[in-house]
Amino acid sequence: MDLSRIVERWADHFPSKTALHFQGVDLSYRDFWERIARATQTLDVGPGDRVAYLGYNSPEMLVLLFALARLGGILVPLNWRLTASEHRTILADCSPKWLFCEPEFESHCRNLPVPLGKLTGTEKHVELQGSDSDDILIVYTSGTTGKPKGAVLTQGALLWNGFNSIHAHDLRQGDHVLTALPMFHVGGLNNQTIPALLAGATVTLHRRFDPGQWLADMAKLGPTLSLLVPATMQAVISHPEWAQTDLSSLRMLNCGSMVVPDSLIRAFHARGIPVGQIYGCTETAPIATVLLKEDAERKLGSAGKAAPHCEVKLVEGEVWVRGPNVMRAYWNDPKATAAALTPDGWFRTGDLARIDDEGFYWIMGRSKDVIISGGENVYPAELENVLADCPAIAEAAVIGVEDPKWGEAACAVVVRGPGSGISEQEVLDLFKDRLARYKHPRRVVFLDSLPKNAMGKVQKFDLKRRLAGA
């Protein structure tokens, strides 16, 4: 059986129930299933074929996902915030047969080396070859080298992650989930959206996150669950309608991020809304640990305990995860796969944590060199590669610094070359059209030299200490 059965079964049990609400229109489970069945018959895709998708949140993306599950195909969701250059790198790695996109991205996609996807227009007989053991998603995340890596998730991984989510949210048929985070991330797609459909609940999709729209639909539609990251929590709390918006329908808010400022959690607690947490990463689909509603206040800030369908342990302080939700491999990258996955199936997250006397995990930091800004991963190596191309810069390093809006932001620490007078704005301009805007440094600091150890490696902890002191 394949992943699409979660829609097919509910379409049979209660066909008229709303599966998706999008831009004021309800799509019943029966209508949703009929769209999936039609797409299955008209997609020119075979087992193992990759299909890329570039667009905002929409029912069409979910229809494509479930149709590919039936055919044994693989969806590659593209981050619409990336540049054409970054998309070319990803597409060259996974070699998709088709690239589907929304109208807003057609001009962008015509410059990419993949034919634009299309439905054949006529139905044909197809062999339904998809199964739980087949790959269904390749989600790209950059590594510390700056090279994108595609985490391969099977249909079974999405199902087991869904069961972990049902446990984390106490999801049930009567729930109404509001999805505002982008579904090109496992957070937006797999934390609540796919699990809600697995549970037979209703999902309202927002094309893009907007704090005013999130608050308006809270009051108008009465969703019972939603998911935010620290940057979107801050945007909601700072919105002028925050204080007077009726949030009484919200049974629980979950936050998907490694570390969430206590002040943001307390702001929702003050409105009577428990804030749970989900810890994990792209490679774990993403749910690894969960902080349940019952523990939200007394363990404020904790990442909770291991989800029921995976194992979690600490190895020299690093979080390791094993279970059916963990990725199969990195696409086309056996070296990175071997470095991340042990022979007996443990995934090394690179994140550091401690366990308290009740068994709750507390994430302490990252051993990997990564900045999380507004819920997005920013890898210093990518920025440092850009800075290294500039002849006016002798050397540079990129570190994460606290930011009141984004939680954390990239800061470029630059040593000018001999005779160079390169300015902060000129440094910032180097990133235009090279990297997505959210990856750009928010700050540039000029130093005469960078602190290094005996091996010549830049001591980034020393840089952070200096900047904090300044």
Buried (B, 14 or more C-beta within 10 A) or exposed (E): EBBBBBBBEBBEEBBEBBBBBBEEEBBBBBBBBBBBBBBBBBBBBEBEBBBBBBBBBBBBBBBBBBBBBBBBBBBBBBBBBBBEEBBBBBBEBBBBBBBBBBEEBEEBBEEBEBEEBEBEEEEEEBEEBBBBEBBBBBBBBBBBEBBBBBBBBBBBBBBBBBBBBBBBBBBEEEBBBBBBBBBBBBBBBBBBBBBBBBBBBBBBBBBEBBBBBBBEBBBEEBBBBBBBBBBBBBBBBEBEBBEEBEBEBBBBBBBBBBBBBEEBBEBBBEBEBBBBBBBBBBBBBBBBBBBBBEBBEEBBBBBBBBBBBBBBEEEEEBBBBBBBBBBBBBBBBEEBBEEBBEEEEBBBBBBBBEBEEEEBBBBBEBBBBBBBBBBBBBBBBBBBBBBEEBEBBBBBBBBBBEBEEBBBBBBBBBBBBEEBEBEBEBBBEBBEEBBBEBBBBBBBBBBEEBBEEEEEEBBBEEBBEBBEEE
